[in-house]
Amino acid sequence: MNIPDQKRPFKRLPSLLHLRTAAMEERTVLVFQDGELIGSGRIEAIKEITEEDGGNVVDTVITIKGERFMYGACTFAYLR
């Protein structure tokens, strides 16, 4: 998933570690899906979703301004 117009001053957050750091630093994060901006704001929560039997992590939900975004379906970035 690409961030539109790579000439803009966006820095992609390629891993959950980067997202957790952005949350701790209270940075404003941009959320893109299929190259379209679908949300922005400070991360309120990061929650891992596991299989029903308590096994492997299936995906991670990032909550921003009360909206939930699936980590696997979105691209996250912040302004440089």
Phi and psi in degrees as a GROMACS rama.xvg file:
@    title "Ramachandran Plot"
@    xaxis  label "Phi"
@    yaxis  label "Psi"
@TYPE xy
-101.649  153.011  ASN-2
-90.6363  129.86  ILE-3
-62.7246  150.733  PRO-4
48.5999  79.3747  ASP-5
-59.8703  -8.90737  GLN-6
-76.783  -12.8542  LYS-7
-71.7748  156.702  ARG-8
-82.4142  55.2867  PRO-9
-99.4939  144.812  PHE-10
-117.993  117.131  LYS-11
-68.563  142.483  ARG-12
-104.612  93.5127  LEU-13
-79.7002  -8.04398  PRO-14
-142.403  165.34  SER-15
-63.9496  -30.247  LEU-16
-61.0323  -42.4932  LEU-17
-64.2289  -39.625  HIS-18
-66.4808  -41.1443  LEU-19
-63.9518  -38.7562  ARG-20
-64.8126  -43.9354  THR-21
-61.3411  -37.1181  ALA-22
-66.1122  -44.9821  ALA-23
-64.0249  -37.036  MET-24
-82.5761  -2.07511  GLU-25
54.267  43.5716  GLU-26
-82.6986  150.776  ARG-27
-78.1986  127.237  THR-28
-111.847  141.04  VAL-29
-102.125  142.403  LEU-30
-119.702  125.26  VAL-31
-117.953  145.117  PHE-32
-136.668  125.305  GLN-33
52.6258  39.4993  ASP-34
78.594  2.75031  GLY-35
-109.654  134.69  GLU-36
-69.3028  120.211  LEU-37
-117.753  -6.08579  ILE-38
-174.251  162.705  GLY-39
-162.485  156.843  SER-40
142.891  -172.192  GLY-41
-87.1854  143.299  ARG-42
-71.1316  125.247  ILE-43
-93.9461  -33.9757  GLU-44
-158.044  150.998  ALA-45
-130.274  118.982  ILE-46
-129.831  128.158  LYS-47
-84.3945  136.995  GLU-48
-102.954  125.161  ILE-49
-111.445  165.58  THR-50
-62.4323  155.804  GLU-51
-57.8754  -30.8112  GLU-52
-82.6504  10.8101  ASP-53
78.0387  18.7145  GLY-54
-84.4277  -126.64  GLY-55
-68.4727  152.649  ASN-56
-71.9713  126.578  VAL-57
-89.3478  -45.2929  VAL-58
-161.694  177.535  ASP-59
-129.034  136.662  THR-60
-105.033  128.309  VAL-61
-107.645  124.155  ILE-62
-103.263  125.286  THR-63
-134.342  122.824  ILE-64
52.2591  39.8419  LYS-65
78.5703  -5.53205  GLY-66
-97.9893  142.57  GLU-67
-105.061  135.874  ARG-68
-125.9  132.834  PHE-69
-80.5615  124.682  MET-70
-56.5393  -41.3493  TYR-71
-70.3245  -16.8281  GLY-72
-106.756  -5.3848  ALA-73
-126.899  161.943  CYS-74
-113.139  132.793  THR-75
-113.198  142.788  PHE-76
-152.076  167.523  ALA-77
-138.401  162.969  TYR-78
-74.1713  138.833  LEU-79
